[in-house]
Amino acid sequence: MAIKSLVVQVAVDTAGKAHNCQANAKHRIEKGDVRLKVRNRRSWDHYCRACAENIIARDIEKLSALQNLEPRVND
């Protein structure tokens, strides 16, 4: 039996061509820039370094909270 992962398929790669970040269209990813690549069904979403760092930091906080295995109290 395979163990499931909470982390969807992600990778860090370099952009093959220039394009906008999918989190913020004002952020431009230039050819050769490092970017975060996140699987979105059949395609990929690409994020600039600044947005990627925010996404990763936020998700680390969420995973750390989950690690306590304590139910959240609904507000």
Distance bins in CASP14 RR format, pairs under 12 A and 6 or more apart:
PFRMAT RR
TARGET T0000
AUTHOR 0000-0000-0000
RMODE 2
METHOD distances of the structure
MODEL  1
5 39 0 0 0 0 0 1 0 0 0 0 0
5 63 0 0 0 0 0 1 0 0 0 0 0
6 59 0 0 0 0 1 0 0 0 0 0 0
6 60 0 0 0 0 0 1 0 0 0 0 0
6 62 0 0 0 0 1 0 0 0 0 0 0
6 63 1 0 0 1 0 0 0 0 0 0 0
6 66 1 0 0 1 0 0 0 0 0 0 0
6 67 0 0 0 0 0 1 0 0 0 0 0
7 38 0 0 0 0 1 0 0 0 0 0 0
7 39 0 0 0 0 0 1 0 0 0 0 0
7 55 0 0 0 0 0 1 0 0 0 0 0
7 56 0 0 0 0 0 1 0 0 0 0 0
7 59 0 0 0 0 1 0 0 0 0 0 0
7 60 0 0 0 0 0 1 0 0 0 0 0
7 62 0 0 0 0 0 1 0 0 0 0 0
7 63 0 0 0 0 1 0 0 0 0 0 0
7 66 0 0 0 0 0 1 0 0 0 0 0
8 36 0 0 0 0 0 1 0 0 0 0 0
8 37 0 0 0 0 0 1 0 0 0 0 0
8 38 1 0 0 1 0 0 0 0 0 0 0
8 39 1 0 1 0 0 0 0 0 0 0 0
8 40 0 0 0 0 1 0 0 0 0 0 0
8 41 0 0 0 0 0 1 0 0 0 0 0
8 44 0 0 0 0 0 1 0 0 0 0 0
8 45 0 0 0 0 0 1 0 0 0 0 0
8 55 0 0 0 0 0 1 0 0 0 0 0
8 59 0 0 0 0 0 1 0 0 0 0 0
9 36 0 0 0 0 0 1 0 0 0 0 0
9 37 0 0 0 0 1 0 0 0 0 0 0
9 38 1 0 0 1 0 0 0 0 0 0 0
9 39 1 1 0 0 0 0 0 0 0 0 0
9 40 0 0 0 0 1 0 0 0 0 0 0
9 41 0 0 0 0 0 1 0 0 0 0 0
9 42 0 0 0 0 0 1 0 0 0 0 0
9 43 0 0 0 0 0 1 0 0 0 0 0
9 44 0 0 0 0 1 0 0 0 0 0 0
9 45 0 0 0 0 0 1 0 0 0 0 0
10 35 0 0 0 0 0 1 0 0 0 0 0
10 36 1 0 0 1 0 0 0 0 0 0 0
10 37 1 0 0 1 0 0 0 0 0 0 0
10 38 1 0 1 0 0 0 0 0 0 0 0
10 39 1 0 0 1 0 0 0 0 0 0 0
10 40 0 0 0 0 0 1 0 0 0 0 0
10 44 0 0 0 0 1 0 0 0 0 0 0
10 45 0 0 0 0 1 0 0 0 0 0 0
10 46 0 0 0 0 0 1 0 0 0 0 0
10 47 0 0 0 0 1 0 0 0 0 0 0
10 52 0 0 0 0 1 0 0 0 0 0 0
10 55 0 0 0 0 1 0 0 0 0 0 0
10 56 0 0 0 0 1 0 0 0 0 0 0
10 59 0 0 0 0 1 0 0 0 0 0 0
11 34 0 0 0 0 0 1 0 0 0 0 0
11 35 0 0 0 0 1 0 0 0 0 0 0
11 36 1 0 0 1 0 0 0 0 0 0 0
11 37 1 0 1 0 0 0 0 0 0 0 0
11 38 0 0 0 0 1 0 0 0 0 0 0
11 39 0 0 0 0 1 0 0 0 0 0 0
11 44 0 0 0 0 1 0 0 0 0 0 0
11 45 0 0 0 0 0 1 0 0 0 0 0
11 46 0 0 0 0 0 1 0 0 0 0 0
11 47 0 0 0 0 0 1 0 0 0 0 0
11 52 0 0 0 0 0 1 0 0 0 0 0
12 33 0 0 0 0 0 1 0 0 0 0 0
12 34 1 0 0 1 0 0 0 0 0 0 0
12 35 1 0 0 1 0 0 0 0 0 0 0
12 36 1 0 0 1 0 0 0 0 0 0 0
12 37 1 0 0 1 0 0 0 0 0 0 0
12 38 0 0 0 0 0 1 0 0 0 0 0
12 46 0 0 0 0 0 1 0 0 0 0 0
12 47 0 0 0 0 0 1 0 0 0 0 0
12 48 0 0 0 0 0 1 0 0 0 0 0
12 49 0 0 0 0 1 0 0 0 0 0 0
12 52 1 0 0 1 0 0 0 0 0 0 0
12 53 0 0 0 0 0 1 0 0 0 0 0
12 55 0 0 0 0 0 1 0 0 0 0 0
12 56 0 0 0 0 1 0 0 0 0 0 0
13 29 0 0 0 0 0 1 0 0 0 0 0
13 32 0 0 0 0 1 0 0 0 0 0 0
13 33 0 0 0 0 1 0 0 0 0 0 0
13 34 1 0 0 1 0 0 0 0 0 0 0
13 35 1 0 0 1 0 0 0 0 0 0 0
13 36 0 0 0 0 1 0 0 0 0 0 0
13 37 1 0 1 0 0 0 0 0 0 0 0
13 38 0 0 0 0 0 1 0 0 0 0 0
13 44 0 0 0 0 1 0 0 0 0 0 0
13 46 0 0 0 0 1 0 0 0 0 0 0
13 47 0 0 0 0 0 1 0 0 0 0 0
13 52 0 0 0 0 0 1 0 0 0 0 0
14 29 0 0 0 0 1 0 0 0 0 0 0
14 30 0 0 0 0 0 1 0 0 0 0 0
14 31 0 0 0 0 1 0 0 0 0 0 0
14 32 1 0 1 0 0 0 0 0 0 0 0
14 33 1 0 0 1 0 0 0 0 0 0 0
14 34 1 0 1 0 0 0 0 0 0 0 0
14 35 1 0 0 1 0 0 0 0 0 0 0
14 36 0 0 0 0 0 1 0 0 0 0 0
14 37 0 0 0 0 1 0 0 0 0 0 0
14 46 0 0 0 0 0 1 0 0 0 0 0
14 49 0 0 0 0 0 1 0 0 0 0 0
15 21 0 0 0 0 0 1 0 0 0 0 0
15 27 0 0 0 0 0 1 0 0 0 0 0
15 28 0 0 0 0 1 0 0 0 0 0 0
15 29 1 0 1 0 0 0 0 0 0 0 0
15 30 1 0 0 1 0 0 0 0 0 0 0
15 31 1 0 1 0 0 0 0 0 0 0 0
15 32 1 0 1 0 0 0 0 0 0 0 0
15 33 1 0 1 0 0 0 0 0 0 0 0
15 34 0 0 0 0 1 0 0 0 0 0 0
15 35 1 0 1 0 0 0 0 0 0 0 0
15 36 0 0 0 0 0 1 0 0 0 0 0
15 37 0 0 0 0 1 0 0 0 0 0 0
15 44 0 0 0 0 0 1 0 0 0 0 0
15 46 1 0 0 1 0 0 0 0 0 0 0
15 47 0 0 0 0 0 1 0 0 0 0 0
15 48 0 0 0 0 1 0 0 0 0 0 0
15 49 0 0 0 0 0 1 0 0 0 0 0
16 29 0 0 0 0 1 0 0 0 0 0 0
16 30 0 0 0 0 1 0 0 0 0 0 0
16 31 1 0 1 0 0 0 0 0 0 0 0
16 32 1 0 0 1 0 0 0 0 0 0 0
16 33 0 0 0 0 1 0 0 0 0 0 0
16 34 0 0 0 0 0 1 0 0 0 0 0
16 35 0 0 0 0 1 0 0 0 0 0 0
16 37 0 0 0 0 0 1 0 0 0 0 0
16 46 0 0 0 0 0 1 0 0 0 0 0
17 28 0 0 0 0 0 1 0 0 0 0 0
17 29 0 0 0 0 1 0 0 0 0 0 0
17 30 0 0 0 0 1 0 0 0 0 0 0
17 31 1 0 1 0 0 0 0 0 0 0 0
17 32 0 0 0 0 1 0 0 0 0 0 0
17 33 0 0 0 0 0 1 0 0 0 0 0
17 35 0 0 0 0 0 1 0 0 0 0 0
17 46 0 0 0 0 0 1 0 0 0 0 0
18 27 0 0 0 0 0 1 0 0 0 0 0
18 28 1 0 0 1 0 0 0 0 0 0 0
18 29 1 0 0 1 0 0 0 0 0 0 0
18 30 1 0 1 0 0 0 0 0 0 0 0
18 31 1 0 1 0 0 0 0 0 0 0 0
18 32 0 0 0 0 1 0 0 0 0 0 0
18 33 0 0 0 0 1 0 0 0 0 0 0
18 35 0 0 0 0 0 1 0 0 0 0 0
18 46 0 0 0 0 0 1 0 0 0 0 0
18 48 0 0 0 0 0 1 0 0 0 0 0
19 25 0 0 0 0 0 1 0 0 0 0 0
19 27 0 0 0 0 0 1 0 0 0 0 0
19 28 1 0 0 1 0 0 0 0 0 0 0
19 29 1 0 1 0 0 0 0 0 0 0 0
19 30 0 0 0 0 1 0 0 0 0 0 0
19 31 0 0 0 0 1 0 0 0 0 0 0
19 32 0 0 0 0 0 1 0 0 0 0 0
19 33 0 0 0 0 1 0 0 0 0 0 0
19 35 0 0 0 0 1 0 0 0 0 0 0
19 37 0 0 0 0 0 1 0 0 0 0 0
19 44 0 0 0 0 0 1 0 0 0 0 0
19 45 0 0 0 0 0 1 0 0 0 0 0
19 46 1 0 0 1 0 0 0 0 0 0 0
19 47 0 0 0 0 0 1 0 0 0 0 0
19 48 0 0 0 0 1 0 0 0 0 0 0
20 26 1 0 0 1 0 0 0 0 0 0 0
20 27 1 0 0 1 0 0 0 0 0 0 0
20 28 1 0 0 1 0 0 0 0 0 0 0
20 29 1 0 0 1 0 0 0 0 0 0 0
20 30 0 0 0 0 0 1 0 0 0 0 0
20 33 0 0 0 0 0 1 0 0 0 0 0
20 35 0 0 0 0 0 1 0 0 0 0 0
20 45 0 0 0 0 0 1 0 0 0 0 0
20 46 0 0 0 0 1 0 0 0 0 0 0
20 47 0 0 0 0 0 1 0 0 0 0 0
20 48 0 0 0 0 1 0 0 0 0 0 0
20 51 0 0 0 0 0 1 0 0 0 0 0
21 27 1 1 0 0 0 0 0 0 0 0 0
21 28 1 0 0 1 0 0 0 0 0 0 0
21 29 1 0 1 0 0 0 0 0 0 0 0
21 30 0 0 0 0 0 1 0 0 0 0 0
21 33 0 0 0 0 1 0 0 0 0 0 0
21 35 1 0 0 1 0 0 0 0 0 0 0
21 36 0 0 0 0 1 0 0 0 0 0 0
21 37 0 0 0 0 0 1 0 0 0 0 0
21 38 0 0 0 0 0 1 0 0 0 0 0
21 45 0 0 0 0 1 0 0 0 0 0 0
21 46 1 0 0 1 0 0 0 0 0 0 0
21 47 1 0 1 0 0 0 0 0 0 0 0
21 48 1 0 1 0 0 0 0 0 0 0 0
21 49 0 0 0 0 1 0 0 0 0 0 0
21 50 0 0 0 0 1 0 0 0 0 0 0
21 51 1 0 1 0 0 0 0 0 0 0 0
21 52 0 0 0 0 1 0 0 0 0 0 0
21 53 0 0 0 0 0 1 0 0 0 0 0
21 54 0 0 0 0 0 1 0 0 0 0 0
21 55 0 0 0 0 0 1 0 0 0 0 0
22 28 0 0 0 0 0 1 0 0 0 0 0
22 29 0 0 0 0 1 0 0 0 0 0 0
22 35 0 0 0 0 1 0 0 0 0 0 0
22 36 0 0 0 0 1 0 0 0 0 0 0
22 37 0 0 0 0 0 1 0 0 0 0 0
22 38 0 0 0 0 1 0 0 0 0 0 0
22 40 0 0 0 0 1 0 0 0 0 0 0
22 43 0 0 0 0 0 1 0 0 0 0 0
22 44 0 0 0 0 1 0 0 0 0 0 0
22 45 1 0 1 0 0 0 0 0 0 0 0
22 46 1 0 1 0 0 0 0 0 0 0 0
22 47 1 0 0 1 0 0 0 0 0 0 0
22 48 0 0 0 0 1 0 0 0 0 0 0
22 51 0 0 0 0 1 0 0 0 0 0 0
22 52 0 0 0 0 0 1 0 0 0 0 0
22 55 0 0 0 0 0 1 0 0 0 0 0
23 29 0 0 0 0 0 1 0 0 0 0 0
23 35 0 0 0 0 0 1 0 0 0 0 0
23 36 0 0 0 0 1 0 0 0 0 0 0
23 38 0 0 0 0 0 1 0 0 0 0 0
23 45 0 0 0 0 1 0 0 0 0 0 0
23 46 0 0 0 0 1 0 0 0 0 0 0
23 47 1 0 1 0 0 0 0 0 0 0 0
23 48 1 0 0 1 0 0 0 0 0 0 0
23 49 0 0 0 0 0 1 0 0 0 0 0
23 50 0 0 0 0 1 0 0 0 0 0 0
23 51 1 0 1 0 0 0 0 0 0 0 0
23 52 0 0 0 0 1 0 0 0 0 0 0
23 53 0 0 0 0 0 1 0 0 0 0 0
23 54 0 0 0 0 1 0 0 0 0 0 0
23 55 1 0 0 1 0 0 0 0 0 0 0
23 58 0 0 0 0 0 1 0 0 0 0 0
24 46 0 0 0 0 0 1 0 0 0 0 0
24 47 0 0 0 0 1 0 0 0 0 0 0
24 48 1 0 0 1 0 0 0 0 0 0 0
24 49 0 0 0 0 0 1 0 0 0 0 0
24 50 0 0 0 0 1 0 0 0 0 0 0
24 51 1 0 1 0 0 0 0 0 0 0 0
24 52 0 0 0 0 0 1 0 0 0 0 0
24 54 0 0 0 0 1 0 0 0 0 0 0
24 55 0 0 0 0 0 1 0 0 0 0 0
25 47 0 0 0 0 0 1 0 0 0 0 0
25 48 0 0 0 0 0 1 0 0 0 0 0
25 51 0 0 0 0 0 1 0 0 0 0 0
26 48 0 0 0 0 1 0 0 0 0 0 0
26 50 0 0 0 0 0 1 0 0 0 0 0
26 51 0 0 0 0 0 1 0 0 0 0 0
27 33 0 0 0 0 0 1 0 0 0 0 0
27 35 0 0 0 0 0 1 0 0 0 0 0
27 36 0 0 0 0 0 1 0 0 0 0 0
27 46 0 0 0 0 0 1 0 0 0 0 0
27 47 0 0 0 0 1 0 0 0 0 0 0
27 48 1 0 1 0 0 0 0 0 0 0 0
27 49 0 0 0 0 1 0 0 0 0 0 0
27 50 1 0 0 1 0 0 0 0 0 0 0
27 51 1 0 0 1 0 0 0 0 0 0 0
27 52 0 0 0 0 0 1 0 0 0 0 0
27 53 0 0 0 0 0 1 0 0 0 0 0
27 54 0 0 0 0 0 1 0 0 0 0 0
28 35 0 0 0 0 0 1 0 0 0 0 0
28 46 0 0 0 0 0 1 0 0 0 0 0
28 48 1 0 0 1 0 0 0 0 0 0 0
28 49 0 0 0 0 0 1 0 0 0 0 0
28 50 0 0 0 0 0 1 0 0 0 0 0
28 51 0 0 0 0 0 1 0 0 0 0 0
29 35 1 0 1 0 0 0 0 0 0 0 0
29 36 0 0 0 0 1 0 0 0 0 0 0
29 37 0 0 0 0 0 1 0 0 0 0 0
29 45 0 0 0 0 0 1 0 0 0 0 0
29 46 1 0 0 1 0 0 0 0 0 0 0
29 47 0 0 0 0 1 0 0 0 0 0 0
29 48 1 0 1 0 0 0 0 0 0 0 0
29 49 0 0 0 0 1 0 0 0 0 0 0
29 50 0 0 0 0 0 1 0 0 0 0 0
29 51 0 0 0 0 1 0 0 0 0 0 0
29 52 0 0 0 0 0 1 0 0 0 0 0
30 48 0 0 0 0 1 0 0 0 0 0 0
30 49 0 0 0 0 0 1 0 0 0 0 0
32 46 0 0 0 0 0 1 0 0 0 0 0
32 48 0 0 0 0 0 1 0 0 0 0 0
32 49 0 0 0 0 0 1 0 0 0 0 0
33 46 0 0 0 0 1 0 0 0 0 0 0
33 47 0 0 0 0 0 1 0 0 0 0 0
33 48 1 0 0 1 0 0 0 0 0 0 0
33 49 1 0 0 1 0 0 0 0 0 0 0
33 50 0 0 0 0 0 1 0 0 0 0 0
33 52 0 0 0 0 0 1 0 0 0 0 0
34 46 0 0 0 0 0 1 0 0 0 0 0
34 47 0 0 0 0 0 1 0 0 0 0 0
34 48 0 0 0 0 1 0 0 0 0 0 0
34 49 1 0 1 0 0 0 0 0 0 0 0
34 50 0 0 0 0 0 1 0 0 0 0 0
34 52 0 0 0 0 1 0 0 0 0 0 0
34 53 0 0 0 0 0 1 0 0 0 0 0
35 44 0 0 0 0 1 0 0 0 0 0 0
35 45 0 0 0 0 1 0 0 0 0 0 0
35 46 1 0 1 0 0 0 0 0 0 0 0
35 47 1 0 0 1 0 0 0 0 0 0 0
35 48 1 0 0 1 0 0 0 0 0 0 0
35 49 1 0 0 1 0 0 0 0 0 0 0
35 50 0 0 0 0 0 1 0 0 0 0 0
35 51 0 0 0 0 1 0 0 0 0 0 0
35 52 1 0 0 1 0 0 0 0 0 0 0
35 53 0 0 0 0 0 1 0 0 0 0 0
35 55 0 0 0 0 0 1 0 0 0 0 0
36 44 0 0 0 0 1 0 0 0 0 0 0
36 45 0 0 0 0 1 0 0 0 0 0 0
36 46 1 0 0 1 0 0 0 0 0 0 0
36 47 1 0 1 0 0 0 0 0 0 0 0
36 48 0 0 0 0 1 0 0 0 0 0 0
36 49 1 0 0 1 0 0 0 0 0 0 0
36 50 0 0 0 0 0 1 0 0 0 0 0
36 51 1 0 0 1 0 0 0 0 0 0 0
36 52 1 1 0 0 0 0 0 0 0 0 0
36 53 0 0 0 0 1 0 0 0 0 0 0
36 54 0 0 0 0 0 1 0 0 0 0 0
36 55 1 0 0 1 0 0 0 0 0 0 0
36 56 1 0 0 1 0 0 0 0 0 0 0
36 59 0 0 0 0 0 1 0 0 0 0 0
37 43 0 0 0 0 0 1 0 0 0 0 0
37 44 1 0 1 0 0 0 0 0 0 0 0
37 45 1 0 0 1 0 0 0 0 0 0 0
37 46 1 0 1 0 0 0 0 0 0 0 0
37 47 0 0 0 0 1 0 0 0 0 0 0
37 48 0 0 0 0 0 1 0 0 0 0 0
37 52 0 0 0 0 1 0 0 0 0 0 0
37 55 0 0 0 0 0 1 0 0 0 0 0
38 44 1 0 0 1 0 0 0 0 0 0 0
38 45 1 0 1 0 0 0 0 0 0 0 0
38 46 1 0 0 1 0 0 0 0 0 0 0
38 47 1 0 0 1 0 0 0 0 0 0 0
38 51 0 0 0 0 0 1 0 0 0 0 0
38 52 0 0 0 0 1 0 0 0 0 0 0
38 55 0 0 0 0 1 0 0 0 0 0 0
38 56 0 0 0 0 0 1 0 0 0 0 0
38 59 0 0 0 0 0 1 0 0 0 0 0
39 45 1 0 0 1 0 0 0 0 0 0 0
39 46 0 0 0 0 0 1 0 0 0 0 0
40 46 0 0 0 0 1 0 0 0 0 0 0
40 47 0 0 0 0 0 1 0 0 0 0 0
45 51 0 0 0 0 0 1 0 0 0 0 0
45 52 0 0 0 0 0 1 0 0 0 0 0
45 55 0 0 0 0 0 1 0 0 0 0 0
46 52 0 0 0 0 1 0 0 0 0 0 0
46 55 0 0 0 0 0 1 0 0 0 0 0
47 53 0 0 0 0 1 0 0 0 0 0 0
47 54 0 0 0 0 1 0 0 0 0 0 0
47 55 1 0 0 1 0 0 0 0 0 0 0
47 56 0 0 0 0 1 0 0 0 0 0 0
48 54 0 0 0 0 0 1 0 0 0 0 0
48 55 0 0 0 0 0 1 0 0 0 0 0
49 55 0 0 0 0 0 1 0 0 0 0 0
49 56 0 0 0 0 0 1 0 0 0 0 0
50 56 0 0 0 0 0 1 0 0 0 0 0
50 57 0 0 0 0 0 1 0 0 0 0 0
51 57 0 0 0 0 0 1 0 0 0 0 0
51 58 0 0 0 0 0 1 0 0 0 0 0
52 58 0 0 0 0 0 1 0 0 0 0 0
52 59 0 0 0 0 0 1 0 0 0 0 0
53 59 0 0 0 0 0 1 0 0 0 0 0
53 60 0 0 0 0 0 1 0 0 0 0 0
54 60 0 0 0 0 0 1 0 0 0 0 0
54 61 0 0 0 0 0 1 0 0 0 0 0
55 61 0 0 0 0 0 1 0 0 0 0 0
55 62 0 0 0 0 0 1 0 0 0 0 0
56 62 0 0 0 0 0 1 0 0 0 0 0
56 63 0 0 0 0 0 1 0 0 0 0 0
57 63 0 0 0 0 0 1 0 0 0 0 0
57 64 0 0 0 0 0 1 0 0 0 0 0
58 64 0 0 0 0 0 1 0 0 0 0 0
58 65 0 0 0 0 0 1 0 0 0 0 0
59 65 0 0 0 0 0 1 0 0 0 0 0
59 66 0 0 0 0 0 1 0 0 0 0 0
60 66 0 0 0 0 0 1 0 0 0 0 0
60 67 0 0 0 0 0 1 0 0 0 0 0
61 67 0 0 0 0 0 1 0 0 0 0 0
61 68 0 0 0 0 0 1 0 0 0 0 0
62 68 0 0 0 0 0 1 0 0 0 0 0
62 72 0 0 0 0 0 1 0 0 0 0 0
63 69 0 0 0 0 0 1 0 0 0 0 0
64 70 0 0 0 0 0 1 0 0 0 0 0
65 71 0 0 0 0 0 1 0 0 0 0 0
65 72 0 0 0 0 1 0 0 0 0 0 0
66 72 0 0 0 0 1 0 0 0 0 0 0
END
